[in-house]
Amino acid sequence: MTSFQHAKDLRADFPDLVAGVLAVTGVTPDADVTEPVAVHTTAALARLGTGPLAEFPEIQAWRRTFSRMGLKPTQYRCASEALLRRLSKEGSVARINALVDLCNAVSMAYAIPVAALDLDRVDGDLEVRYVDGTENYETFAGGTEHPDAGEVSFVDDAGRSHARRWTNRQSGYSAVRENTANVLIVAEALHPGAHADVERLVAALSTAIAATWGATPRTALLSTASPCFYL
């Protein structure tokens, strides 16, 4: 049985971290997510109208985390902030495929980064941890990079890095594509009230996935007290 978890030393450094996880089987490319994407995108736009993105507690927490990791937060942004900035400027974000579009819309609505990985492209256990720099990361263009030593990434048993700078950029290798059927979705937050917000996010995604694909995701909320999810 394979597992997903955050490394003990990472959790020790970020004790407020809450992660929501969903494992989904039976995803198909021909699904129509127009309605849930519209609902969550409208919610995101409404919230953007209430004040500056930089004042969102969810975004502030990730900016502090990036600064603590030695990254300039206005140069490297968590995925939800990047999406919301694009939405604020353009009024929409690019459509990719049904599941990714749904995850992006929910991520924007809750201002919490959401990663979706093709489980068939993950080798063994998956751990979010500090890397040593030998891990292999595949870009969306097909090139290979090695994350900087000390960077946080999702790493599997084969030493493959499935993200750069934690919640900044996913790998093209395990990105959800048209032929993806088995998916692990991870939402991570560190702001005050994160537990309740992540719980609502997971419920919203579960409801939309069940309505769209007829599949009931297995879900969990991970914390220091309950750190591991078995796939």
Residue frames as a rotation matrix with the C-alpha (Angstrom) as fourth column:
MET 1
0.576 0.818 0.000 0.00
0.818 -0.576 0.000 0.00
0.000 0.000 -1.000 0.00
THR 2
-0.431 -0.736 0.523 1.44
0.727 -0.626 -0.281 3.35
0.534 0.259 0.805 -1.03
SER 3
0.254 0.459 -0.851 1.09
0.912 -0.408 0.052 6.55
-0.324 -0.789 -0.522 0.94
PHE 4
0.069 -0.215 0.974 1.10
0.430 -0.875 -0.224 10.34
0.900 0.434 0.032 0.79
GLN 5
0.662 0.133 -0.737 2.43
0.743 -0.244 0.623 12.48
-0.097 -0.961 -0.260 3.60
HIS 6
0.702 -0.506 0.501 4.51
-0.313 -0.851 -0.421 15.51
0.640 0.139 -0.756 4.57
ALA 7
-0.058 -0.833 -0.551 7.94
0.409 0.484 -0.774 14.85
0.911 -0.270 0.313 6.08
LYS 8
0.466 0.250 -0.849 8.25
0.875 0.016 0.485 15.21
0.134 -0.968 -0.211 9.85
ASP 9
-0.457 -0.711 -0.535 10.87
0.771 -0.616 0.160 17.96
-0.443 -0.340 0.830 9.66
LEU 10
-0.778 0.270 0.567 8.72
0.263 -0.679 0.685 19.94
0.570 0.683 0.457 7.22
ARG 11
0.314 0.942 -0.116 5.73
0.462 -0.045 0.886 19.68
0.829 -0.332 -0.449 9.53
ALA 12
0.184 -0.324 -0.928 7.92
0.964 -0.124 0.234 20.69
-0.191 -0.938 0.289 12.46
ASP 13
-0.838 -0.545 -0.035 8.95
0.515 -0.810 0.279 23.82
-0.181 0.216 0.960 10.56
PHE 14
-0.751 0.652 0.104 5.34
-0.469 -0.637 0.612 24.57
0.465 0.411 0.784 9.50
PRO 15
-0.950 0.310 -0.026 3.12
0.239 0.674 -0.699 23.25
-0.200 -0.670 -0.715 12.31
ASP 16
-0.338 0.872 -0.353 0.07
-0.394 -0.472 -0.789 25.17
-0.855 -0.127 0.503 11.05
LEU 17
-0.773 -0.031 -0.634 0.01
-0.630 0.164 0.759 23.24
0.081 0.986 -0.146 7.77
VAL 18
-0.066 0.788 0.612 -3.31
-0.253 0.580 -0.775 21.58
-0.965 -0.206 0.161 6.93
ALA 19
-0.840 -0.221 -0.495 -3.66
-0.531 0.151 0.834 19.43
-0.110 0.963 -0.244 3.81
GLY 20
0.240 0.919 0.313 -6.82
-0.562 0.394 -0.727 18.12
-0.792 -0.002 0.611 2.23
VAL 21
-0.809 -0.558 -0.185 -6.43
-0.493 0.472 0.731 15.09
-0.321 0.682 -0.657 -0.02
LEU 22
0.423 0.903 0.071 -8.75
-0.639 0.353 -0.684 13.33
-0.643 0.244 0.726 -2.45
ALA 23
-0.797 -0.557 0.233 -8.06
-0.236 0.643 0.729 10.10
-0.556 0.526 -0.644 -4.33
VAL 24
0.233 0.905 -0.357 -10.27
-0.672 -0.115 -0.731 9.71
-0.703 0.410 0.581 -7.40
THR 25
-0.771 -0.380 0.512 -10.63
0.074 0.745 0.664 6.76
-0.633 0.549 -0.546 -9.76
GLY 26
-0.139 0.741 0.657 -12.58
0.886 0.390 -0.252 6.80
-0.443 0.547 -0.710 -13.00
VAL 27
0.020 0.067 -0.998 -11.87
-0.161 -0.984 -0.070 10.28
-0.987 0.162 -0.009 -14.32
THR 28
0.075 0.048 0.996 -12.70
0.914 0.396 -0.088 10.65
-0.399 0.917 -0.014 -18.02
PRO 29
-0.815 -0.554 -0.167 -11.88
0.442 -0.782 0.439 13.44
-0.375 0.284 0.883 -20.47
ASP 30
-0.671 0.585 0.456 -15.40
0.406 -0.225 0.886 13.90
0.620 0.779 -0.087 -21.85
ALA 31
-0.182 0.609 -0.772 -16.92
0.970 -0.019 -0.244 15.41
-0.163 -0.793 -0.587 -18.70
ASP 32
0.010 0.283 0.959 -18.76
0.417 -0.873 0.253 18.73
0.909 0.397 -0.126 -18.64
VAL 33
-0.228 -0.166 -0.959 -17.68
0.971 -0.110 -0.211 20.92
-0.071 -0.980 0.186 -15.70
THR 34
-0.444 0.059 0.894 -19.07
0.423 -0.866 0.267 24.17
0.790 0.497 0.360 -17.09
GLU 35
0.550 0.794 0.260 -21.51
0.123 -0.385 0.915 24.73
0.826 -0.471 -0.310 -14.22
PRO 36
0.763 -0.254 -0.594 -19.21
0.632 0.101 0.768 24.09
-0.135 -0.962 0.238 -11.20
VAL 37
-0.356 -0.913 0.199 -16.35
0.934 -0.352 0.055 25.99
0.020 0.205 0.978 -12.86
ALA 38
-0.231 0.350 0.908 -18.65
0.298 -0.862 0.409 28.96
0.926 0.365 0.095 -13.42
VAL 39
0.793 0.592 -0.142 -19.96
0.278 -0.144 0.950 28.86
0.542 -0.793 -0.279 -9.84
HIS 40
0.512 -0.661 -0.548 -16.50
0.780 0.091 0.620 28.81
-0.360 -0.745 0.562 -8.26
THR 41
-0.487 -0.669 0.561 -15.03
0.838 -0.539 0.085 31.33
0.245 0.512 0.824 -10.69
THR 42
0.178 0.650 0.739 -17.89
0.227 -0.758 0.611 33.72
0.957 0.059 -0.283 -9.91
ALA 43
0.899 0.116 -0.422 -17.19
0.425 -0.009 0.905 33.27
0.102 -0.993 -0.057 -6.19
ALA 44
-0.007 -0.987 -0.158 -13.51
0.958 -0.052 0.283 34.05
-0.287 -0.149 0.946 -6.79
LEU 45
-0.436 -0.099 0.895 -14.34
0.591 -0.782 0.201 37.18
0.679 0.616 0.399 -8.79
ALA 46
0.621 0.734 0.274 -16.71
0.213 -0.495 0.843 38.35
0.755 -0.465 -0.463 -6.05
ARG 47
0.717 -0.406 -0.566 -14.02
0.639 0.059 0.767 37.97
-0.278 -0.912 0.302 -3.43
LEU 48
-0.341 -0.868 0.361 -11.48
0.940 -0.328 0.099 39.77
0.033 0.373 0.927 -5.57
GLY 49
-0.050 0.418 0.907 -13.89
0.384 -0.830 0.404 42.69
0.922 0.368 -0.119 -5.54
THR 50
0.834 0.436 -0.338 -13.71
0.441 -0.161 0.883 42.93
0.331 -0.885 -0.327 -1.74
GLY 51
0.793 -0.605 -0.071 -10.10
-0.400 -0.604 0.690 44.05
-0.460 -0.518 -0.721 -1.48
PRO 52
0.203 -0.811 -0.549 -6.49
-0.961 -0.057 -0.272 43.54
0.189 0.583 -0.790 -2.60
LEU 53
0.701 -0.012 -0.713 -5.33
-0.117 0.984 -0.131 39.98
0.704 0.175 0.689 -3.20
ALA 54
-0.321 -0.945 -0.064 -2.27
0.003 0.066 -0.998 40.66
0.947 -0.321 -0.018 -1.06
GLU 55
-0.506 0.195 0.840 -4.56
-0.831 -0.368 -0.416 41.06
0.229 -0.909 0.348 1.95
PHE 56
0.559 0.668 -0.491 -6.13
-0.507 0.744 0.435 37.61
0.656 0.006 0.755 1.66
PRO 57
0.439 -0.405 0.802 -5.03
-0.810 0.209 0.548 35.62
-0.389 -0.890 -0.236 4.76
GLU 58
0.827 -0.091 0.554 -4.50
0.214 0.964 -0.160 32.49
-0.520 0.251 0.817 2.63
ILE 59
0.739 -0.555 0.381 -2.13
0.347 -0.171 -0.922 34.36
0.577 0.814 0.066 0.29
GLN 60
0.513 -0.546 0.662 -0.34
-0.745 -0.666 0.028 36.17
0.426 -0.507 -0.749 3.10
ALA 61
0.658 -0.239 0.714 0.42
-0.429 0.660 0.616 32.83
-0.618 -0.712 0.332 4.79
TRP 62
0.753 -0.391 0.530 1.97
0.620 0.691 -0.372 31.40
-0.221 0.608 0.762 1.63
ARG 63
0.663 -0.550 0.508 3.97
-0.043 -0.706 -0.707 34.59
0.747 0.447 -0.492 1.03
ARG 64
0.519 -0.470 0.714 5.41
-0.852 -0.223 0.473 34.30
-0.063 -0.854 -0.517 4.54
THR 65
0.712 -0.216 0.668 6.20
0.032 0.960 0.276 30.65
-0.701 -0.175 0.691 3.87
PHE 66
0.777 -0.437 0.454 7.98
0.550 0.119 -0.826 31.43
0.307 0.892 0.333 0.60
SER 67
0.574 -0.582 0.577 9.99
-0.533 -0.800 -0.276 34.17
0.622 -0.149 -0.769 2.33
ARG 68
0.570 -0.326 0.754 10.98
-0.668 0.351 0.656 31.73
-0.478 -0.878 -0.018 5.04
MET 69
0.708 -0.290 0.644 12.19
0.455 0.884 -0.102 29.32
-0.539 0.366 0.758 2.33
GLY 70
-0.271 -0.889 -0.370 14.42
0.274 -0.439 0.856 32.09
-0.923 0.130 0.362 0.96
LEU 71
-0.440 0.214 0.872 12.19
0.897 0.054 0.439 32.83
0.047 0.975 -0.215 -2.04
LYS 72
-0.958 0.165 -0.233 11.06
-0.152 -0.986 -0.071 36.30
-0.242 -0.033 0.970 -3.05
PRO 73
-0.441 0.847 0.297 7.25
0.485 0.503 -0.715 36.01
-0.755 -0.172 -0.633 -2.76
THR 74
0.398 0.574 -0.716 6.58
-0.343 -0.630 -0.696 38.53
-0.851 0.523 -0.054 -5.51
GLN 75
-0.348 -0.556 -0.755 8.78
-0.932 0.119 0.342 36.52
-0.100 0.823 -0.560 -7.89
TYR 76
-0.843 0.115 -0.526 7.62
0.006 0.979 0.204 33.03
0.538 0.168 -0.826 -6.91
ARG 77
-0.403 0.802 0.441 3.92
-0.913 -0.387 -0.131 32.79
0.065 -0.455 0.888 -6.08
CYS 78
-0.667 0.290 0.686 1.84
-0.040 0.906 -0.422 29.91
-0.744 -0.309 -0.593 -4.84
ALA 79
-0.866 0.258 0.428 -0.44
0.497 0.361 0.789 28.43
0.049 0.896 -0.441 -7.52
SER 80
0.107 0.984 -0.146 -3.66
0.984 -0.125 -0.127 29.94
-0.143 -0.130 -0.981 -6.16
GLU 81
0.152 -0.105 -0.983 -2.19
0.178 -0.975 0.132 33.45
-0.972 -0.195 -0.129 -6.11
ALA 82
-0.853 -0.510 -0.107 -0.94
-0.035 -0.149 0.988 33.05
-0.520 0.847 0.109 -9.69
LEU 83
-0.572 0.720 0.393 -4.39
0.803 0.395 0.446 31.94
0.166 0.571 -0.804 -10.84
LEU 84
0.333 0.752 -0.570 -6.16
0.844 -0.506 -0.175 34.76
-0.420 -0.423 -0.803 -8.99
ARG 85
-0.279 -0.501 -0.819 -3.80
0.004 -0.853 0.521 37.37
-0.960 0.143 0.240 -10.42
ARG 86
-0.978 -0.062 0.199 -4.60
0.188 0.144 0.972 36.10
-0.089 0.988 -0.129 -13.92
LEU 87
-0.209 0.977 0.043 -8.32
0.970 0.202 0.139 36.08
0.127 0.071 -0.989 -13.16
SER 88
0.195 0.242 -0.951 -8.15
0.564 -0.820 -0.093 39.62
-0.802 -0.518 -0.296 -11.80
LYS 89
-0.544 -0.538 -0.644 -6.38
-0.191 -0.668 0.720 40.91
-0.817 0.514 0.260 -14.91
GLU 90
-0.963 0.024 -0.270 -8.18
-0.261 0.191 0.946 38.93
0.074 0.981 -0.178 -17.61
GLY 91
-0.179 0.969 0.172 -11.51
-0.977 -0.155 -0.144 37.95
-0.113 -0.193 0.975 -16.10
SER 92
0.918 0.393 -0.053 -10.89
-0.397 0.911 -0.115 34.25
0.003 0.126 0.992 -16.81
VAL 93
-0.093 -0.947 0.308 -8.15
-0.675 0.287 0.680 31.62
-0.732 -0.144 -0.666 -16.86
ALA 94
-0.390 -0.134 -0.911 -7.20
-0.877 0.356 0.323 29.25
0.281 0.925 -0.256 -19.66
ARG 95
0.661 0.626 0.415 -9.14
-0.684 0.729 -0.010 26.00
-0.309 -0.278 0.910 -19.88
ILE 96
-0.443 -0.894 -0.068 -6.98
-0.882 0.421 0.211 22.86
-0.160 0.154 -0.975 -19.88
ASN 97
-0.630 0.412 -0.658 -9.13
0.007 0.850 0.526 19.80
0.776 0.327 -0.539 -19.25
ALA 98
0.297 0.953 0.056 -12.17
0.007 -0.061 0.998 19.00
0.955 -0.296 -0.025 -17.15
LEU 99
0.577 -0.054 -0.815 -10.50
0.771 0.367 0.521 17.97
0.271 -0.929 0.253 -13.89
VAL 100
-0.524 -0.835 -0.168 -7.79
0.850 -0.503 -0.153 20.63
0.043 -0.223 0.974 -13.97
ASP 101
-0.521 0.416 0.745 -10.37
0.056 -0.855 0.516 23.31
0.852 0.311 0.422 -14.82
LEU 102
0.586 0.781 -0.215 -12.46
0.215 0.106 0.971 22.23
0.781 -0.616 -0.106 -11.83
CYS 103
0.298 -0.560 -0.773 -9.47
0.955 0.186 0.233 22.17
0.014 -0.807 0.591 -9.48
ASN 104
-0.724 -0.586 0.364 -8.33
0.607 -0.792 -0.066 25.60
0.327 0.174 0.929 -10.68
ALA 105
-0.134 0.762 0.634 -11.78
-0.040 -0.643 0.765 27.11
0.990 0.077 0.116 -10.16
VAL 106
0.770 0.393 -0.503 -12.06
0.427 0.270 0.863 25.70
0.475 -0.879 0.040 -6.64
SER 107
-0.119 -0.911 -0.395 -8.50
0.992 -0.091 -0.087 26.83
0.043 -0.402 0.914 -5.87
MET 108
-0.713 -0.126 0.689 -9.40
0.274 -0.955 0.109 30.38
0.645 0.267 0.716 -6.89
ALA 109
0.289 0.928 0.234 -12.66
0.015 -0.249 0.968 30.36
0.957 -0.276 -0.085 -4.93
TYR 110
0.898 0.044 -0.438 -10.86
0.416 0.242 0.877 29.40
0.145 -0.969 0.199 -1.72
ALA 111
0.676 -0.706 0.208 -7.50
-0.617 -0.698 -0.363 31.11
0.402 0.117 -0.908 -2.51
ILE 112
0.377 -0.505 0.776 -5.79
-0.530 0.570 0.628 27.85
-0.760 -0.648 -0.053 -1.58
PRO 113
-0.316 -0.556 -0.768 -3.32
-0.949 0.183 0.258 26.05
-0.003 0.811 -0.586 -3.90
VAL 114
0.554 0.535 0.638 -4.63
-0.438 0.839 -0.323 22.76
-0.708 -0.100 0.699 -5.28
ALA 115
-0.505 -0.745 -0.435 -2.41
-0.825 0.271 0.495 20.18
-0.252 0.609 -0.752 -6.99
ALA 116
0.697 0.674 0.245 -3.76
-0.528 0.714 -0.460 17.33
-0.485 0.192 0.853 -9.13
LEU 117
-0.378 -0.916 -0.139 -1.37
-0.853 0.286 0.436 14.49
-0.359 0.283 -0.889 -9.96
ASP 118
0.462 0.395 -0.794 -1.79
-0.713 0.698 -0.067 11.49
0.527 0.597 0.605 -12.25
LEU 119
0.487 -0.231 0.842 -1.27
-0.721 0.437 0.537 8.62
-0.493 -0.869 0.046 -9.81
ASP 120
0.913 -0.146 0.380 -0.20
0.299 0.874 -0.383 6.27
-0.276 0.463 0.842 -12.59
ARG 121
0.533 -0.760 0.372 2.83
0.165 -0.338 -0.926 8.55
0.830 0.556 -0.055 -13.06
VAL 122
0.333 -0.398 0.855 3.85
-0.908 -0.379 0.177 8.41
0.253 -0.835 -0.488 -9.39
ASP 123
0.055 -0.445 -0.894 6.26
-0.128 0.885 -0.448 5.66
0.990 0.140 -0.008 -8.36
GLY 124
-0.372 -0.198 -0.907 5.55
0.729 0.543 -0.417 4.26
0.575 -0.816 -0.058 -4.89
ASP 125
0.213 0.419 -0.882 5.10
0.922 -0.385 0.040 6.51
-0.323 -0.822 -0.469 -1.88
LEU 126
0.073 -0.117 0.990 4.81
0.532 -0.835 -0.138 10.28
0.844 0.537 0.002 -2.30
GLU 127
0.227 -0.094 -0.969 6.25
0.944 -0.224 0.243 12.63
-0.240 -0.970 0.038 0.31
VAL 128
0.751 -0.044 0.659 6.36
0.164 -0.954 -0.250 16.41
0.640 0.296 -0.709 0.48
ARG 129
0.678 -0.605 -0.417 9.87
0.627 0.180 0.758 17.07
-0.384 -0.775 0.502 1.77
TYR 130
0.535 -0.659 -0.529 13.06
-0.606 -0.735 0.303 19.06
-0.589 0.158 -0.793 1.52
VAL 131
0.983 -0.184 -0.003 15.06
0.121 0.654 -0.747 17.79
0.139 0.733 0.665 -1.46
ASP 132
0.413 -0.905 -0.104 18.81
0.327 0.040 0.944 17.16
-0.850 -0.424 0.312 -1.67
GLY 133
0.186 -0.297 -0.937 19.14
-0.686 -0.721 0.092 18.40
-0.703 0.626 -0.338 -5.27
THR 134
-0.844 -0.517 0.144 19.53
-0.284 0.659 0.697 15.03
-0.455 0.547 -0.703 -6.98
GLU 135
-0.126 0.899 0.419 15.82
0.359 0.435 -0.826 14.64
-0.925 0.046 -0.377 -7.74
ASN 136
-0.915 -0.152 0.375 14.60
0.396 -0.147 0.907 14.86
-0.083 0.977 0.195 -11.34
TYR 137
-0.107 0.875 -0.471 11.88
0.140 -0.456 -0.879 17.34
-0.984 -0.160 -0.074 -12.28
GLU 138
-0.597 -0.030 0.802 10.31
0.789 0.162 0.593 17.32
-0.148 0.986 -0.073 -15.75
THR 139
-0.746 0.304 -0.593 9.05
-0.236 -0.953 -0.192 20.62
-0.623 -0.004 0.782 -17.12
PHE 140
0.334 0.930 0.151 5.89
-0.035 0.172 -0.984 20.94
-0.942 0.323 0.090 -19.23
ALA 141
0.521 -0.227 -0.823 8.17
-0.841 -0.298 -0.451 21.39
-0.143 0.927 -0.346 -22.23
GLY 142
0.957 -0.087 -0.275 9.78
0.017 0.969 -0.248 18.02
0.288 0.233 0.929 -21.53
GLY 143
0.077 -0.980 0.182 13.09
-0.338 -0.198 -0.920 19.28
0.938 0.009 -0.347 -20.17
THR 144
0.495 -0.001 -0.869 14.70
0.681 0.622 0.387 18.04
0.540 -0.783 0.308 -16.96
GLU 145
0.187 -0.413 0.892 15.65
-0.500 -0.821 -0.275 20.19
0.845 -0.395 -0.360 -13.97
HIS 146
-0.231 -0.247 -0.941 17.09
0.728 0.598 -0.336 19.43
0.646 -0.762 0.042 -10.55
PRO 147
0.797 0.545 0.260 15.41
0.223 -0.666 0.712 21.34
0.561 -0.509 -0.653 -7.71
ASP 148
-0.029 -0.816 0.577 17.76
-0.495 -0.489 -0.718 23.33
0.868 -0.307 -0.390 -5.53
ALA 149
-0.450 -0.206 -0.869 18.95
0.562 0.691 -0.455 21.52
0.694 -0.693 -0.195 -2.41
GLY 150
-0.901 0.154 -0.406 16.67
0.319 -0.401 -0.859 22.47
-0.295 -0.903 0.312 0.46
GLU 151
-0.674 0.716 -0.184 13.73
-0.683 -0.508 0.525 23.24
0.282 0.479 0.831 -1.81
VAL 152
-0.432 0.624 0.651 10.38
-0.337 0.558 -0.758 21.66
-0.837 -0.547 -0.030 -0.94
SER 153
-0.523 0.262 -0.811 8.89
-0.812 0.133 0.568 19.24
0.257 0.956 0.143 -3.44
PHE 154
0.616 0.649 0.447 6.55
-0.664 0.733 -0.148 16.27
-0.424 -0.205 0.882 -3.83
VAL 155
-0.311 -0.846 -0.433 9.00
-0.943 0.332 0.030 13.37
0.118 0.418 -0.901 -4.24
ASP 156
0.790 0.603 -0.113 8.25
-0.594 0.797 0.106 9.72
0.155 -0.017 0.988 -5.03
ASP 157
0.703 -0.486 0.520 10.27
-0.068 0.682 0.728 6.56
-0.708 -0.547 0.446 -4.40
ALA 158
0.574 -0.495 0.652 12.01
0.819 0.346 -0.458 6.87
0.001 0.797 0.604 -7.77
GLY 159
-0.310 -0.714 -0.628 13.47
0.686 -0.625 0.373 10.23
-0.658 -0.315 0.684 -6.75
ARG 160
-0.457 0.235 0.858 11.22
0.735 -0.443 0.513 12.10
0.500 0.865 0.030 -9.14
SER 161
-0.815 0.162 -0.556 10.23
0.246 -0.773 -0.585 15.61
-0.525 -0.613 0.590 -8.16
HIS 162
-0.289 0.812 0.507 6.58
0.948 0.167 0.272 16.39
0.137 0.559 -0.818 -8.94
ALA 163
0.851 0.519 0.080 6.72
0.506 -0.851 0.139 20.09
0.141 -0.077 -0.987 -8.02
ARG 164
-0.337 -0.899 0.280 9.06
0.658 -0.437 -0.613 23.05
0.673 -0.022 0.739 -7.79
ARG 165
-0.890 -0.147 0.432 9.10
-0.146 -0.805 -0.575 25.35
0.432 -0.575 0.694 -4.76
TRP 166
-0.840 0.535 0.086 6.32
0.145 0.375 -0.916 23.44
-0.522 -0.757 -0.393 -2.99
THR 167
0.086 0.979 0.186 3.12
0.647 0.087 -0.757 25.07
-0.758 0.185 -0.626 -4.31
ASN 168
-0.180 -0.239 -0.954 4.70
-0.367 -0.884 0.291 27.21
-0.913 0.403 0.071 -7.04
ARG 169
0.019 0.087 -0.996 4.84
-1.000 0.012 -0.018 24.92
0.010 0.996 0.087 -10.09
GLN 170
0.567 0.249 0.785 3.83
-0.335 0.941 -0.057 21.31
-0.752 -0.231 0.617 -10.78
SER 171
-0.582 -0.795 0.175 5.71
-0.244 0.375 0.894 18.86
-0.776 0.478 -0.412 -12.97
GLY 172
-0.078 0.496 -0.865 4.68
-0.996 -0.065 0.053 18.16
-0.029 0.866 0.499 -16.53
TYR 173
-0.845 -0.352 -0.402 5.46
-0.397 0.917 0.030 14.48
0.358 0.185 -0.915 -15.93
SER 174
-0.805 0.541 -0.243 2.52
0.588 0.673 -0.449 13.80
-0.080 -0.504 -0.860 -13.61
ALA 175
-0.774 0.558 -0.299 0.17
-0.533 -0.829 -0.169 16.52
-0.342 0.028 0.939 -14.86
VAL 176
-0.139 0.829 0.542 -3.42
0.192 0.560 -0.806 15.44
-0.971 -0.008 -0.237 -15.46
ARG 177
-0.847 -0.171 -0.503 -3.98
-0.452 -0.264 0.852 14.78
-0.279 0.949 0.146 -19.17
GLU 178
-0.094 0.885 -0.455 -6.78
-0.973 0.014 0.228 13.51
0.209 0.465 0.861 -21.39
ASN 179
0.100 0.107 -0.989 -5.88
-0.226 0.971 0.082 9.87
0.969 0.215 0.121 -20.69
THR 180
-0.851 -0.409 0.328 -5.56
-0.376 0.039 -0.926 10.28
0.366 -0.912 -0.187 -16.90
ALA 181
0.027 0.883 -0.468 -7.92
0.021 0.468 0.883 8.03
0.999 -0.033 -0.006 -14.93
ASN 182
0.505 0.065 -0.861 -6.52
0.801 0.335 0.495 7.92
0.321 -0.940 0.117 -11.38
VAL 183
0.077 -0.368 0.927 -5.80
0.099 -0.922 -0.374 11.18
0.992 0.121 -0.035 -9.58
LEU 184
-0.054 -0.118 -0.992 -4.47
0.998 -0.021 -0.052 12.45
-0.015 -0.993 0.119 -6.27
ILE 185
0.271 0.206 0.940 -5.64
0.279 -0.952 0.128 15.97
0.921 0.228 -0.315 -5.43
VAL 186
-0.132 -0.415 -0.900 -3.89
0.989 0.010 -0.149 17.90
0.071 -0.910 0.409 -2.66
ALA 187
0.478 0.269 0.836 -4.91
0.189 -0.961 0.201 21.28
0.858 0.062 -0.510 -1.19
GLU 188
-0.117 -0.639 -0.761 -2.54
0.952 0.145 -0.268 22.91
0.282 -0.756 0.591 1.32
ALA 189
0.448 0.309 0.839 -3.05
0.090 -0.949 0.301 25.90
0.890 -0.060 -0.453 3.59
LEU 190
-0.379 -0.685 -0.622 -1.28
0.778 0.129 -0.615 27.55
0.501 -0.717 0.484 6.53
HIS 191
-0.574 0.175 0.800 -3.48
-0.223 -0.973 0.053 30.54
0.788 -0.148 0.598 7.44
PRO 192
-0.886 0.369 0.281 -5.58
-0.275 0.070 -0.959 30.94
-0.374 -0.927 0.039 10.60
GLY 193
0.110 0.993 0.039 -8.77
-0.635 0.100 -0.766 28.97
-0.764 0.060 0.642 10.05
ALA 194
-0.506 -0.408 -0.759 -7.09
-0.861 0.293 0.416 26.70
0.052 0.864 -0.500 7.51
HIS 195
-0.938 0.122 0.325 -8.64
0.040 0.968 -0.248 23.52
-0.345 -0.219 -0.913 8.89
ALA 196
-0.058 0.998 -0.019 -12.22
0.201 -0.007 -0.980 24.71
-0.978 -0.061 -0.200 8.35
ASP 197
0.244 0.122 -0.962 -11.44
-0.770 -0.578 -0.269 26.24
-0.589 0.807 -0.047 4.95
VAL 198
-0.716 -0.552 -0.427 -9.66
-0.697 0.587 0.411 23.15
0.024 0.592 -0.805 3.64
GLU 199
-0.739 0.528 0.419 -12.48
0.243 0.789 -0.564 20.98
-0.629 -0.315 -0.711 4.92
ARG 200
0.289 0.872 -0.395 -14.99
-0.121 -0.376 -0.918 23.09
-0.950 0.313 -0.003 2.94
LEU 201
-0.066 -0.404 -0.912 -12.76
-0.958 -0.228 0.171 23.00
-0.277 0.886 -0.372 -0.14
VAL 202
-0.946 -0.310 0.094 -12.51
-0.285 0.934 0.218 19.21
-0.155 0.179 -0.971 -0.02
ALA 203
-0.345 0.901 0.265 -16.28
0.340 0.383 -0.859 18.93
-0.875 -0.206 -0.439 0.38
ALA 204
0.345 0.458 -0.819 -16.85
-0.527 -0.628 -0.573 21.25
-0.777 0.629 0.024 -2.59
LEU 205
-0.422 -0.584 -0.694 -14.49
-0.906 0.233 0.354 19.27
-0.045 0.777 -0.627 -4.80
SER 206
-0.913 0.097 0.397 -15.95
0.014 0.979 -0.205 15.95
-0.409 -0.181 -0.894 -3.68
THR 207
0.013 0.999 -0.044 -19.47
0.101 -0.045 -0.994 17.10
-0.995 0.008 -0.101 -4.49
ALA 208
0.326 0.071 -0.943 -18.48
-0.810 -0.494 -0.317 18.36
-0.488 0.867 -0.103 -7.94
ILE 209
-0.696 -0.647 -0.310 -16.49
-0.717 0.609 0.339 15.23
-0.031 0.458 -0.888 -8.77
ALA 210
-0.722 0.487 0.491 -19.31
0.205 0.828 -0.522 12.93
-0.661 -0.276 -0.698 -7.67
ALA 211
0.294 0.896 -0.331 -21.85
-0.082 -0.322 -0.943 14.90
-0.952 0.305 -0.021 -9.72
THR 212
0.236 -0.282 -0.930 -19.61
-0.915 -0.387 -0.115 15.02
-0.328 0.878 -0.349 -12.79
TRP 213
-0.462 -0.578 -0.672 -18.03
-0.778 0.628 -0.006 11.58
0.426 0.521 -0.740 -12.91
GLY 214
0.629 0.751 -0.201 -20.25
-0.523 0.600 0.606 9.56
0.576 -0.276 0.770 -10.60
ALA 215
0.037 -0.724 -0.688 -17.16
0.443 0.629 -0.639 8.72
0.896 -0.281 0.344 -8.56
THR 216
0.958 0.262 0.120 -16.96
-0.008 -0.394 0.919 9.14
0.288 -0.881 -0.375 -4.79
PRO 217
0.134 -0.984 0.114 -13.46
-0.322 -0.152 -0.934 10.33
0.937 0.089 -0.338 -3.84
ARG 218
0.466 -0.171 -0.868 -11.68
0.831 0.421 0.363 8.97
0.304 -0.891 0.339 -0.79
THR 219
0.370 -0.242 0.897 -10.79
-0.059 -0.970 -0.237 12.03
0.927 0.035 -0.373 1.28
ALA 220
0.355 -0.267 -0.896 -8.86
0.925 0.241 0.295 13.03
0.137 -0.933 0.332 4.36
LEU 221
0.815 -0.239 0.528 -7.60
-0.268 -0.963 -0.022 16.08
0.514 -0.124 -0.849 6.23
LEU 222
0.355 -0.788 -0.503 -3.95
0.755 0.559 -0.343 15.72
0.551 -0.258 0.794 7.15
SER 223
0.738 -0.194 0.647 -2.30
-0.458 -0.847 0.269 17.50
0.496 -0.495 -0.714 10.06
THR 224
-0.338 -0.912 0.231 0.53
-0.796 0.146 -0.588 16.89
0.503 -0.382 -0.775 12.52
ALA 225
-0.261 0.318 0.911 -1.80
-0.771 0.499 -0.395 14.66
-0.580 -0.806 0.116 14.52
SER 226
0.443 0.444 0.779 -2.93
0.179 0.807 -0.562 12.71
-0.878 0.389 0.278 11.43
PRO 227
-0.013 -0.636 -0.772 -0.17
-0.533 -0.649 0.543 13.05
-0.846 0.418 -0.331 8.82
CYS 228
-0.864 -0.502 0.048 -0.58
-0.278 0.553 0.785 10.13
-0.421 0.665 -0.617 6.41
PHE 229
0.309 0.915 -0.259 -3.02
-0.778 0.087 -0.622 9.16
-0.547 0.394 0.739 3.65
TYR 230
-0.523 -0.468 0.713 -2.89
-0.059 0.854 0.517 5.65
-0.851 0.228 -0.474 2.17
LEU 231
-0.337 0.310 -0.889 -3.57
-0.901 -0.380 0.209 5.44
-0.273 0.872 0.407 -1.55
